[in-house]
Amino acid sequence: NISCRSAPLSMTTSIYRFVYMEDTDCTGVVYHSNYLRWWQQGREAVLGQQGLVDLFASSGRSFVVCSVEQTFKKSARLGQAIEIRTIPTVESKYRLSFDCGVYREGEKDPLV
């Protein structure tokens, strides 16, 4: 159950979802690698899935991740409503950066 609001490259894009059992370890805490998966979903929401498919099909070009930095502050837990917030920045003609955060519903500070 994922919903998304796409936006121009200069704006924040948000995906809203719930934390499911598949996202967590045996204690109900989100497993750390799932944040990376959610951030990829945020990048896709910004760039558009079909646009990425068309780009690769027409030119053989794609986007790759060259670095990731994560700071874990709090944990998301099973059943919680979360927002995956993505803010793109155009660095150059060939590079975009994405500021991604996971927020618990109703909270202003990111979990990660």
NULOSE-381519 format. One record per residue (C-alpha): x, y, z; residue number from 1. Coordinates in nm, 2 decimals. Example, Ala and Ser with C-alpha at 12.3 -4.5 7.8 and 13.67 -1.06 7.14 Angstrom:
<pts>
<pt xx="1.23" yy="-0.45" zz="0.78" pado="1"/>
<pt xx="1.37" yy="-0.11" zz="0.71" pado="2"/>
</pts>
This chain:
<pts>
<pt xx="0.00" yy="0.00" zz="0.00" pado="1"/>
<pt xx="0.22" yy="0.28" zz="-0.13" pado="2"/>
<pt xx="0.11" yy="0.62" zz="-0.25" pado="3"/>
<pt xx="0.32" yy="0.89" zz="-0.41" pado="4"/>
<pt xx="0.32" yy="1.25" zz="-0.51" pado="5"/>
<pt xx="0.55" yy="1.33" zz="-0.79" pado="6"/>
<pt xx="0.70" yy="1.68" zz="-0.82" pado="7"/>
<pt xx="0.93" yy="1.87" zz="-1.05" pado="8"/>
<pt xx="1.31" yy="1.82" zz="-0.99" pado="9"/>
<pt xx="1.32" yy="2.14" zz="-0.77" pado="10"/>
<pt xx="1.06" yy="2.01" zz="-0.52" pado="11"/>
<pt xx="1.03" yy="1.75" zz="-0.25" pado="12"/>
<pt xx="0.86" yy="1.42" zz="-0.33" pado="13"/>
<pt xx="0.70" yy="1.21" zz="-0.07" pado="14"/>
<pt xx="0.59" yy="0.85" zz="-0.06" pado="15"/>
<pt xx="0.37" yy="0.74" zz="0.22" pado="16"/>
<pt xx="0.36" yy="0.38" zz="0.34" pado="17"/>
<pt xx="0.32" yy="0.15" zz="0.64" pado="18"/>
<pt xx="0.60" yy="-0.06" zz="0.78" pado="19"/>
<pt xx="0.52" yy="-0.43" zz="0.71" pado="20"/>
<pt xx="0.66" yy="-0.75" zz="0.87" pado="21"/>
<pt xx="0.88" yy="-0.80" zz="0.56" pado="22"/>
<pt xx="1.06" yy="-0.47" zz="0.65" pado="23"/>
<pt xx="1.15" yy="-0.57" zz="1.00" pado="24"/>
<pt xx="1.37" yy="-0.80" zz="1.20" pado="25"/>
<pt xx="1.23" yy="-1.04" zz="1.46" pado="26"/>
<pt xx="1.18" yy="-0.76" zz="1.71" pado="27"/>
<pt xx="0.96" yy="-0.55" zz="1.48" pado="28"/>
<pt xx="1.23" yy="-0.29" zz="1.41" pado="29"/>
<pt xx="1.30" yy="-0.19" zz="1.04" pado="30"/>
<pt xx="1.61" yy="-0.37" zz="0.91" pado="31"/>
<pt xx="1.88" yy="-0.11" zz="0.82" pado="32"/>
<pt xx="1.90" yy="-0.21" zz="0.45" pado="33"/>
<pt xx="1.54" yy="-0.14" zz="0.39" pado="34"/>
<pt xx="1.60" yy="0.23" zz="0.42" pado="35"/>
<pt xx="1.82" yy="0.20" zz="0.11" pado="36"/>
<pt xx="1.53" yy="0.03" zz="-0.07" pado="37"/>
<pt xx="1.29" yy="0.30" zz="0.03" pado="38"/>
<pt xx="1.53" yy="0.57" zz="-0.08" pado="39"/>
<pt xx="1.55" yy="0.40" zz="-0.42" pado="40"/>
<pt xx="1.17" yy="0.42" zz="-0.44" pado="41"/>
<pt xx="1.19" yy="0.79" zz="-0.36" pado="42"/>
<pt xx="1.44" yy="0.84" zz="-0.64" pado="43"/>
<pt xx="1.21" yy="0.66" zz="-0.88" pado="44"/>
<pt xx="0.92" yy="0.88" zz="-0.77" pado="45"/>
<pt xx="1.12" yy="1.19" zz="-0.85" pado="46"/>
<pt xx="1.25" yy="1.07" zz="-1.18" pado="47"/>
<pt xx="0.95" yy="0.87" zz="-1.29" pado="48"/>
<pt xx="0.97" yy="0.49" zz="-1.35" pado="49"/>
<pt xx="0.87" yy="0.52" zz="-1.72" pado="50"/>
<pt xx="1.11" yy="0.80" zz="-1.78" pado="51"/>
<pt xx="1.40" yy="0.58" zz="-1.64" pado="52"/>
<pt xx="1.29" yy="0.29" zz="-1.86" pado="53"/>
<pt xx="1.27" yy="0.51" zz="-2.17" pado="54"/>
<pt xx="1.61" yy="0.67" zz="-2.10" pado="55"/>
<pt xx="1.78" yy="0.34" zz="-2.09" pado="56"/>
<pt xx="1.59" yy="0.20" zz="-2.39" pado="57"/>
<pt xx="1.67" yy="0.50" zz="-2.61" pado="58"/>
<pt xx="2.03" yy="0.58" zz="-2.50" pado="59"/>
<pt xx="2.16" yy="0.29" zz="-2.28" pado="60"/>
<pt xx="2.21" yy="0.55" zz="-2.00" pado="61"/>
<pt xx="2.09" yy="0.50" zz="-1.65" pado="62"/>
<pt xx="2.15" yy="0.63" zz="-1.30" pado="63"/>
<pt xx="2.39" yy="0.47" zz="-1.06" pado="64"/>
<pt xx="2.45" yy="0.53" zz="-0.69" pado="65"/>
<pt xx="2.81" yy="0.64" zz="-0.62" pado="66"/>
<pt xx="2.79" yy="0.70" zz="-0.25" pado="67"/>
<pt xx="2.54" yy="0.68" zz="0.04" pado="68"/>
<pt xx="2.56" yy="0.83" zz="0.38" pado="69"/>
<pt xx="2.32" yy="0.72" zz="0.66" pado="70"/>
<pt xx="2.27" yy="0.85" zz="1.01" pado="71"/>
<pt xx="2.04" yy="0.64" zz="1.22" pado="72"/>
<pt xx="1.86" yy="0.85" zz="1.49" pado="73"/>
<pt xx="1.55" yy="0.64" zz="1.57" pado="74"/>
<pt xx="1.39" yy="0.32" zz="1.44" pado="75"/>
<pt xx="1.08" yy="0.28" zz="1.24" pado="76"/>
<pt xx="0.87" yy="-0.01" zz="1.37" pado="77"/>
<pt xx="0.62" yy="-0.26" zz="1.25" pado="78"/>
<pt xx="0.28" yy="-0.10" zz="1.17" pado="79"/>
<pt xx="0.39" yy="0.26" zz="1.18" pado="80"/>
<pt xx="0.29" yy="0.50" zz="0.91" pado="81"/>
<pt xx="0.60" yy="0.66" zz="0.75" pado="82"/>
<pt xx="0.69" yy="0.91" zz="0.49" pado="83"/>
<pt xx="0.99" yy="0.87" zz="0.26" pado="84"/>
<pt xx="1.09" yy="1.22" zz="0.16" pado="85"/>
<pt xx="1.32" yy="1.29" zz="-0.13" pado="86"/>
<pt xx="1.47" yy="1.63" zz="-0.22" pado="87"/>
<pt xx="1.67" yy="1.63" zz="-0.55" pado="88"/>
<pt xx="1.95" yy="1.87" zz="-0.63" pado="89"/>
<pt xx="2.09" yy="1.91" zz="-0.98" pado="90"/>
<pt xx="2.47" yy="1.91" zz="-0.93" pado="91"/>
<pt xx="2.57" yy="1.92" zz="-1.30" pado="92"/>
<pt xx="2.46" yy="1.82" zz="-1.64" pado="93"/>
<pt xx="2.55" yy="1.46" zz="-1.55" pado="94"/>
<pt xx="2.49" yy="1.44" zz="-1.17" pado="95"/>
<pt xx="2.19" yy="1.46" zz="-0.94" pado="96"/>
<pt xx="2.21" yy="1.42" zz="-0.56" pado="97"/>
<pt xx="1.91" yy="1.32" zz="-0.34" pado="98"/>
<pt xx="1.86" yy="1.42" zz="0.02" pado="99"/>
<pt xx="1.64" yy="1.13" zz="0.15" pado="100"/>
<pt xx="1.48" yy="1.10" zz="0.49" pado="101"/>
<pt xx="1.23" yy="0.87" zz="0.66" pado="102"/>
<pt xx="0.99" yy="1.04" zz="0.89" pado="103"/>
<pt xx="0.74" yy="0.89" zz="1.13" pado="104"/>
<pt xx="0.39" yy="1.03" zz="1.07" pado="105"/>
<pt xx="0.34" yy="1.35" zz="1.26" pado="106"/>
<pt xx="0.71" yy="1.40" zz="1.35" pado="107"/>
<pt xx="0.93" yy="1.68" zz="1.20" pado="108"/>
<pt xx="1.27" yy="1.51" zz="1.26" pado="109"/>
<pt xx="1.39" yy="1.23" zz="1.04" pado="110"/>
<pt xx="1.44" yy="0.88" zz="1.17" pado="111"/>
<pt xx="1.72" yy="0.82" zz="0.93" pado="112"/>
</pts>
